[in-house]
Amino acid sequence: MSRRHPPAEGLPDYARLDEAGEAAAAARRMEARAAEPASAALFEALVRPLLPGVRRVLEVGCGSGALARRVAAASDAEVLATDKSEGMLAVAAARGGRVAFQRWAAPDEPVPTGEFDLILSSVVVPYLEPSAAEALVVDLAARLRPGGRLVFIEQDLQTDALHFPDPELRTRVFAKDRRPAPRHLALGLRALLRAAGLALDPPCAHLWITHDHGPYLQDLLGAMARDATAAGRITEAERGHWESELAALAARGDFAYSLLYHRVGGVRPAALSTPR
Ligand SMILES: C[S@@+](CC[C@H](N)C(=O)[O-])C[C@H]1O[C@@H](n2cnc3c(N)ncnc32)[C@H](O)[C@@H]1O
């Protein structure tokens, strides 16, 4: 069950990385993002507080495995990380860490077995059909031990912000209004967790922010400008201006990019009444 929409501009085709031959490039971008201090800060704010007492963790859509490695390093928990893409899992396994990896195209078969104290997923729901997202939440809720927690760490795509001296050009590159907006993205997941019988956690969010025009953002912002050029919204000359202006901002220490992440979670009560 993959997403109906074509991939958003600037992004790999995350719903079908292997078929598109994009797993290796996507893994490089993910590892570059994970290496940013902002990603370590995000982990500290949104994930580490969930780890005390947790014995068994499942991650759904682990990509190159950076979050799973952080969980394993910060806890004694057994960590099982899954992804649909064989190419991603190959990169993740090669990176090591105290993590077991298994292929799982959620929510379809084959499925990881057993019960978990914590189930995590980060930026996978945007690549699922709404019906698959609904089925996934019900499936995952049923894999929790009583008292266990299901948590989604999701980007709020209304908040991606780049400081750029020409806002009109930035608007044409970003083209936010053209993006598909999945119903269950970020805060939209709250209704699904509630319907699956979980007791919702309070709202919690963290701003991922960097002043570093490093490999991750050079790749992302460069790809967005490339795709905006191909779509005819900016000219080649404007693309050149975009690149040189970003480099100049970085040289002056004025580069800034930020994006809000929501933690949407819920706890399984002793008795879960929803059907499996
Ligand atoms: C945007 S990446 C996020 C990876 C990682 N969680 C992170 O935050 O960096 C999306 C990941 O979801 C995986 N994915 C997409 N559809 C999936 C599905 N149905 N089941 C499991 N993984 C899926 C992709 O292969 C990719 O690794």
PDBQT file of the ligand as one rigid body, heavy atoms in Angstrom, charges set to zero:
ROOT
HETATM    1  C1  LIG A 301      11.597   9.806   5.029  1.00  0.00    +0.000 C 
HETATM    2  S1  LIG A 301      12.282   8.256   5.353  1.00  0.00    +0.000 S 
HETATM    3  C2  LIG A 301      12.408   8.324   7.130  1.00  0.00    +0.000 C 
HETATM    4  C3  LIG A 301      13.452   7.402   7.668  1.00  0.00    +0.000 C 
HETATM    5  C4  LIG A 301      13.741   7.559   9.161  1.00  0.00    +0.000 C 
HETATM    6  N1  LIG A 301      12.633   7.103   9.965  1.00  0.00    +0.000 N 
HETATM    7  C5  LIG A 301      14.082   8.986   9.480  1.00  0.00    +0.000 C 
HETATM    8  O1  LIG A 301      13.321   9.667  10.165  1.00  0.00    +0.000 OA
HETATM    9  O2  LIG A 301      15.152   9.429   9.037  1.00  0.00    +0.000 OA
HETATM   10  C6  LIG A 301      10.945   7.158   5.075  1.00  0.00    +0.000 C 
HETATM   11  C7  LIG A 301      11.310   5.687   5.295  1.00  0.00    +0.000 C 
HETATM   12  O3  LIG A 301      10.099   4.949   5.351  1.00  0.00    +0.000 OA
HETATM   13  C8  LIG A 301      10.275   3.755   4.610  1.00  0.00    +0.000 C 
HETATM   14  N2  LIG A 301       8.949   3.287   4.223  1.00  0.00    +0.000 N 
HETATM   15  C9  LIG A 301       8.116   3.820   3.302  1.00  0.00    +0.000 A 
HETATM   16  N3  LIG A 301       6.969   3.116   3.255  1.00  0.00    +0.000 NA
HETATM   17  C10 LIG A 301       7.089   2.142   4.197  1.00  0.00    +0.000 A 
HETATM   18  C11 LIG A 301       6.253   1.094   4.637  1.00  0.00    +0.000 A 
HETATM   19  N4  LIG A 301       5.045   0.877   4.107  1.00  0.00    +0.000 N 
HETATM   20  N5  LIG A 301       6.695   0.276   5.619  1.00  0.00    +0.000 NA
HETATM   21  C12 LIG A 301       7.917   0.454   6.173  1.00  0.00    +0.000 A 
HETATM   22  N6  LIG A 301       8.759   1.415   5.783  1.00  0.00    +0.000 NA
HETATM   23  C13 LIG A 301       8.348   2.252   4.803  1.00  0.00    +0.000 A 
HETATM   24  C14 LIG A 301      11.171   4.141   3.467  1.00  0.00    +0.000 C 
HETATM   25  O4  LIG A 301      11.798   3.009   2.903  1.00  0.00    +0.000 OA
HETATM   26  C15 LIG A 301      12.143   5.097   4.163  1.00  0.00    +0.000 C 
HETATM   27  O5  LIG A 301      13.244   4.420   4.700  1.00  0.00    +0.000 OA
ENDROOT
TORSDOF 0
